Amino acid sequence: MHLYRKVVPKIARDVIRTFTSQQLIEVEDGRMEEAELDLAAVMVEYLNAEDRVAKEARDVLARRGLGQERFAQLKKSIGDARGIKVGEEGLDYVLAQLLEALFSSKNIAEIFAEDHDLRKVIKEIIMKYLSVPEELDRDARARLKNLREGSPEWDIEYPRVVAQLKRQRGLA
C-alpha cells in the first residue's frame, strides 16, 4: 500500500462525509472538521511510523552491506518487531486503526453501523485514492507511446513524465 500524504485530508473528508450522508455516523454539532482531523491524524501517524521503519531498514542495509533486494524483507521484519504492518498488510492495519479512532473520537456523537460495514466503506474510499499510481502509469505511457519501452529515451522520459503528472495532480 502506498498512501500519499497529500491525499490523506481528502480521504478523511470523504470518509466522514460519506458516513454522515449515509447516516452511518452522527457527528457532534460543528465538529465535522475535527472528526476529519481525527482520521487524518491516524493516517499521518501510520505514514510517519512507516517512514521510520523504512529509514531503519535502509540504515541496516548500509551497515551490513546488504543489497537493495533485501529492503522489502528487512522493512517487513522491522515493522513486525515494532508492531507496524507494512506493504500489503498495511491497508488492514490502517483500517483497524481508523475504526478504533472513530469509536474513540469525542467528535463522533453516535455510530449506527456495524464494524464490517464501516470497514468496507473506508476501504472503498482508500482504494479510490490508491489507484492513482495505476492511472499515472497509464497516462505516462499514453504520453510516451512514440518511445519504445526499455530504450534509453524511455528510461529518461518515463520518470520525468510521471513526476510531472504527480505535480499536476498535487501528489508530489
URWOMO-V373938 format. One record per backbone hydrogen bond with DSSP energy under -0.5 kcal/mol. NH is the residue of the N-H (numbers start at 0). CO is the residue of the C=O. Records with the same first field share a line. If there is no record, write none. Layout:
NH: CO / CO
This chain:
2: 0
6: 3
7: 3 / 4
8: 4
10: 6
11: 7
12: 8
13: 9
14: 10
15: 11
16: 12
17: 13
18: 14
19: 15
20: 16
21: 17
22: 19
23: 18
24: 18
25: 109
27: 106
30: 27
34: 30
35: 31
36: 32
37: 33
38: 34
39: 35
40: 36
41: 37
42: 38
43: 39
44: 40
45: 41
46: 42
47: 43
48: 44
49: 45
50: 46
51: 47
52: 48
53: 49
54: 50
55: 51
56: 52
57: 53
58: 54
59: 55
60: 56
61: 57
62: 58
63: 59
64: 60
65: 60
69: 66
70: 67
73: 69
74: 70
75: 71
76: 72
77: 73
78: 74
79: 75
80: 76
81: 77
82: 78 / 79
83: 78
88: 85
89: 86
90: 87
92: 88
93: 89
94: 90
95: 91
96: 92
97: 93
98: 94
99: 95
100: 96
101: 97
102: 98
103: 99
104: 100
107: 104
108: 25 / 106
109: 25
111: 23
112: 23
117: 113
118: 114
119: 115
120: 116
121: 117
122: 118
123: 119
124: 120
125: 121
126: 122
127: 123
128: 124 / 125
129: 125
130: 126
131: 128
132: 129
134: 130
135: 131
136: 132
137: 133
138: 134
139: 135
140: 136
141: 137
142: 138
143: 139
144: 141
146: 143
150: 147
154: 150
155: 151
156: 152
157: 153
159: 155
160: 156
161: 157
162: 158
163: 159
164: 160
165: 161
166: 162
167: 163
168: 164
169: 166
170: 165
171: 165
